[in-house]
């Protein structure tokens, strides 16, 4: 581990992390502010939503079998954590992870970076730890915004639910951060690495979407990391323990594979 390189990587990411964290926090507070109005008109909203096709709910990560507005958790899942939050956070994670190695090669700074007297594995691990720190900052900022919103707008959110949400969001982003750094270790262009991971995310999303719409295609859910993403259950304090473990295993495994690939790679090629 090279702590000076970790701090350098954190400094390089700091403004990107700050703006993503701020934007997501503001969005959470803004959406939560509508919860009191919705509470007063719950039955009317439920009747309107019953007219919507199931496909539309599935696209935005909402299970139409559950009543959406019976709880603050259901509302925030439908409006924020089911689609908008993960989509935005994944943009940050994929672009930052894809830049770990590929951007150094693309900019022509790889030789200078590798001249630091530490092993390649430690150099890349330093960037991975910086990205993990960024993920934690984004997630914790969102969690604070959600807790403050629940207190301000009359939402029910327990400490257990908030803790499980932090675990869910962090593990979900770690999974794709690992895949992004692995793609970066293979390629010499940030755009190619990001495009590769974005393609994987799209295929997983489509597999998860189709699995939710068709009984015959239910088996597809096992091919998607989206299946283990369950922020609503987390906010209610009922998260299945294996779901974050699946994400963490994928993320850590991909990150370790990235270290091996980068250590053996001809950086000039």
C-alpha positions as CSV (number, residue, x, y, z in Angstrom):
1,X,0.0,0.0,0.0
2,X,1.3,3.5,-0.9
3,X,-0.5,6.0,1.3
4,X,0.9,9.0,-0.5
5,X,-0.5,7.7,-3.7
6,X,-3.8,7.0,-2.0
7,X,-4.0,10.6,-0.9
8,X,-3.0,11.9,-4.4
9,X,-5.8,9.8,-5.9
10,X,-8.3,11.1,-3.4
11,X,-7.2,14.7,-4.2
12,X,-7.7,13.9,-7.9
13,X,-11.2,12.7,-7.3
14,X,-12.3,15.2,-4.6
15,X,-14.3,17.6,-6.8
16,X,-15.9,14.9,-8.8
17,X,-17.0,13.1,-5.7
18,X,-18.2,16.4,-4.1
19,X,-20.4,17.4,-6.9
20,X,-22.0,14.0,-7.3
21,X,-22.6,13.7,-3.6
22,X,-24.1,17.2,-3.4
23,X,-26.3,16.7,-6.4
24,X,-27.7,13.4,-5.1
25,X,-28.2,14.8,-1.6
26,X,-30.1,17.8,-3.0
27,X,-32.2,15.5,-5.1
28,X,-33.1,13.3,-2.1
29,X,-34.2,16.3,0.0
30,X,-36.2,17.8,-2.9
31,X,-38.1,14.6,-3.6
32,X,-38.6,13.9,0.1
33,X,-40.2,17.3,0.5
34,X,-43.2,16.1,-1.6
35,X,-43.9,13.2,0.8
36,X,-46.2,15.2,3.2
37,X,-48.4,16.2,0.2
38,X,-48.5,12.7,-1.1
39,X,-49.4,11.4,2.4
40,X,-52.5,13.6,2.4
41,X,-53.6,12.4,-1.1
42,X,-52.4,8.8,-0.9
43,X,-55.6,7.1,-2.0
44,X,-55.9,9.4,-5.0
45,X,-52.3,8.7,-6.1
46,X,-52.8,5.0,-5.7
47,X,-55.9,5.0,-7.9
48,X,-54.0,6.9,-10.6
49,X,-51.0,4.6,-10.5
50,X,-53.2,1.5,-10.8
51,X,-53.9,2.7,-14.4
52,X,-50.2,2.5,-15.3
53,X,-48.8,-0.6,-17.1
54,X,-46.6,-2.9,-15.2
55,X,-43.8,-2.4,-17.7
56,X,-43.5,1.3,-16.7
57,X,-43.0,0.4,-13.0
58,X,-40.4,-2.3,-13.8
59,X,-38.4,0.1,-16.0
60,X,-37.9,2.3,-12.9
61,X,-37.1,-0.5,-10.5
62,X,-40.5,-0.6,-8.8
63,X,-42.3,-3.7,-7.9
64,X,-46.0,-3.0,-8.8
65,X,-47.1,-5.8,-6.4
66,X,-46.2,-3.6,-3.5
67,X,-48.2,-0.5,-2.5
68,X,-45.9,2.4,-3.3
69,X,-46.9,5.0,-0.8
70,X,-47.8,3.1,2.3
71,X,-44.4,4.1,3.8
72,X,-41.6,6.7,3.4
73,X,-39.3,3.8,2.3
74,X,-41.7,2.9,-0.5
75,X,-41.9,6.5,-1.7
76,X,-38.2,7.1,-1.6
77,X,-37.5,3.8,-3.4
78,X,-40.0,4.7,-6.2
79,X,-38.8,8.3,-6.6
80,X,-35.1,8.0,-5.9
81,X,-33.3,4.8,-4.9
82,X,-35.0,2.5,-7.4
83,X,-33.6,4.1,-10.5
84,X,-32.3,7.7,-10.4
85,X,-29.9,7.3,-7.5
86,X,-28.2,4.1,-8.8
87,X,-28.1,5.4,-12.4
88,X,-26.4,8.6,-11.4
89,X,-24.0,7.0,-8.9
90,X,-23.0,4.3,-11.5
91,X,-22.0,7.0,-13.9
92,X,-19.6,8.3,-11.3
93,X,-18.3,4.9,-10.4
94,X,-17.9,3.6,-13.9
95,X,-16.1,6.7,-15.2
96,X,-13.8,6.9,-12.2
97,X,-13.0,3.2,-12.2
98,X,-12.4,3.2,-15.9
99,X,-9.9,5.9,-15.6
100,X,-7.7,4.0,-13.0
101,X,-5.3,2.6,-15.6
102,X,-6.6,3.4,-19.0
103,X,-6.5,7.2,-18.5
104,X,-2.8,7.1,-17.5
105,X,-2.0,5.2,-20.7
106,X,-4.3,7.4,-22.8
107,X,-2.7,10.6,-21.5
108,X,0.8,9.3,-21.9
109,X,1.6,9.6,-18.1
110,X,1.8,5.8,-17.5
111,X,5.6,5.8,-17.5
112,X,5.8,8.6,-15.0
113,X,3.1,6.9,-12.8
114,X,5.0,3.6,-12.9
115,X,8.3,5.3,-12.0
116,X,7.1,5.5,-8.4
117,X,9.2,3.0,-6.4
118,X,6.3,0.8,-5.4
119,X,4.8,-2.3,-7.1
120,X,2.1,-2.0,-9.8
121,X,-0.4,-3.8,-7.6
122,X,0.1,-1.2,-4.9
123,X,-0.2,1.7,-7.4
124,X,-3.6,0.4,-8.7
125,X,-4.7,-0.6,-5.2
126,X,-4.1,3.1,-4.1
127,X,-6.6,4.2,-6.8
128,X,-9.0,1.5,-5.8
129,X,-9.0,2.7,-2.2
130,X,-9.4,6.3,-3.3
131,X,-12.5,5.2,-5.3
132,X,-13.8,3.3,-2.3
133,X,-13.4,6.4,-0.2
134,X,-15.3,8.4,-2.9
135,X,-18.1,5.8,-2.9
136,X,-18.4,6.0,0.9
137,X,-18.6,9.8,0.8
138,X,-21.3,9.7,-1.8
139,X,-23.3,7.1,0.1
140,X,-22.9,8.6,3.5
141,X,-23.9,12.1,2.2
142,X,-27.0,10.6,0.7
143,X,-27.8,8.7,3.9
144,X,-27.5,11.9,6.0
145,X,-29.7,13.7,3.5
146,X,-32.3,10.9,3.7
147,X,-32.2,10.9,7.6
148,X,-32.6,14.7,7.7
149,X,-35.4,14.5,5.2
150,X,-37.2,11.8,7.2
151,X,-37.0,13.9,10.3
152,X,-38.1,17.1,8.6
153,X,-40.9,15.7,6.5
154,X,-42.4,13.1,8.8
155,X,-41.0,10.0,7.2
156,X,-40.4,6.8,9.2
157,X,-36.8,5.6,9.0
158,X,-35.1,3.6,11.7
159,X,-31.4,3.5,12.5
160,X,-31.4,-0.2,11.4
161,X,-33.0,0.7,8.1
162,X,-30.6,3.6,7.5
163,X,-27.6,1.3,8.2
164,X,-28.9,-1.4,5.9
165,X,-29.4,1.2,3.2
166,X,-25.8,2.3,3.5
167,X,-24.6,-1.3,3.2
168,X,-26.9,-1.9,0.2
169,X,-25.8,1.3,-1.7
170,X,-22.1,0.8,-0.9
171,X,-21.9,-2.9,-1.8
172,X,-23.8,-2.2,-5.1
173,X,-21.4,0.5,-6.1
174,X,-18.4,-1.6,-5.0
175,X,-19.5,-4.4,-7.4
176,X,-19.4,-2.1,-10.4
177,X,-16.3,-0.2,-9.3
178,X,-14.4,-3.5,-9.2
179,X,-15.7,-4.3,-12.7
180,X,-14.7,-0.9,-14.0
181,X,-11.1,-1.1,-12.6
182,X,-10.8,-4.6,-14.2
183,X,-11.9,-3.2,-17.6
184,X,-9.4,-0.3,-17.1
185,X,-6.6,-2.8,-16.4
186,X,-7.2,-4.5,-19.7
187,X,-7.6,-1.4,-22.0
188,X,-5.6,1.6,-23.0
189,X,-8.6,4.1,-23.4
190,X,-10.9,5.3,-20.7
191,X,-13.8,5.4,-23.2
192,X,-13.4,1.7,-24.1
193,X,-13.2,0.6,-20.5
194,X,-16.3,2.7,-19.6
195,X,-18.2,1.5,-22.6
196,X,-17.4,-2.1,-21.8
197,X,-18.8,-1.8,-18.3
198,X,-21.7,0.3,-19.4
199,X,-22.6,-2.5,-21.9
200,X,-22.5,-5.1,-19.1
201,X,-24.7,-2.9,-16.9
202,X,-27.2,-2.5,-19.8
203,X,-27.3,-6.3,-20.4
204,X,-27.8,-6.9,-16.7
205,X,-30.5,-4.3,-16.5
206,X,-32.4,-5.8,-19.4
207,X,-32.0,-9.3,-18.0
208,X,-33.5,-8.1,-14.7
209,X,-36.3,-6.2,-16.4
210,X,-37.3,-9.2,-18.6
211,X,-37.1,-11.5,-15.6
212,X,-39.6,-9.3,-13.8
213,X,-42.1,-9.3,-16.6
214,X,-42.1,-12.9,-17.7
215,X,-42.4,-16.1,-15.6
216,X,-40.7,-18.1,-18.4
217,X,-37.7,-15.8,-18.2
218,X,-37.4,-15.7,-14.4
219,X,-34.1,-17.5,-14.6
220,X,-32.5,-14.4,-16.1
221,X,-32.5,-12.7,-12.7
222,X,-29.6,-14.9,-11.8
223,X,-27.5,-13.2,-14.5
224,X,-28.0,-9.7,-13.1
225,X,-26.5,-7.9,-10.2
226,X,-29.6,-5.7,-10.2
227,X,-31.5,-8.6,-8.6
228,X,-29.5,-8.3,-5.3
229,X,-30.1,-4.5,-5.2
230,X,-33.0,-4.0,-2.8
231,X,-33.0,-0.5,-1.2
232,X,-36.6,-0.6,-0.2
233,X,-36.2,-3.7,1.9
234,X,-33.1,-2.1,3.4
235,X,-34.9,1.0,4.4
236,X,-37.6,-1.1,6.1
237,X,-34.9,-3.0,8.0
238,X,-35.6,-6.3,6.3
239,X,-32.6,-6.7,3.9
240,X,-31.7,-10.3,3.1
241,X,-28.1,-10.8,4.2
242,X,-26.9,-12.5,1.1
243,X,-27.7,-9.6,-1.2
244,X,-24.9,-7.2,-0.2
245,X,-22.5,-10.2,0.1
246,X,-23.1,-11.0,-3.6
247,X,-22.2,-7.5,-4.6
248,X,-19.1,-7.4,-2.3
249,X,-17.9,-10.8,-3.6
250,X,-18.2,-9.6,-7.2
251,X,-16.6,-6.2,-6.5
252,X,-13.7,-7.5,-4.4
253,X,-13.1,-10.4,-6.8
254,X,-13.0,-8.1,-9.8
255,X,-10.7,-5.6,-8.0
256,X,-8.2,-8.4,-7.2
257,X,-8.3,-9.7,-10.8
258,X,-7.5,-6.1,-11.9
259,X,-4.4,-6.1,-9.7
260,X,-3.3,-9.4,-11.3
261,X,-4.0,-8.3,-14.9
262,X,-2.3,-4.9,-14.4
263,X,0.8,-6.5,-12.8
264,X,1.3,-8.8,-15.8
265,X,0.3,-6.3,-18.5
266,X,2.7,-4.8,-21.0
267,X,1.8,-1.1,-20.4
268,X,3.3,0.0,-23.7
269,X,1.2,-2.3,-25.8
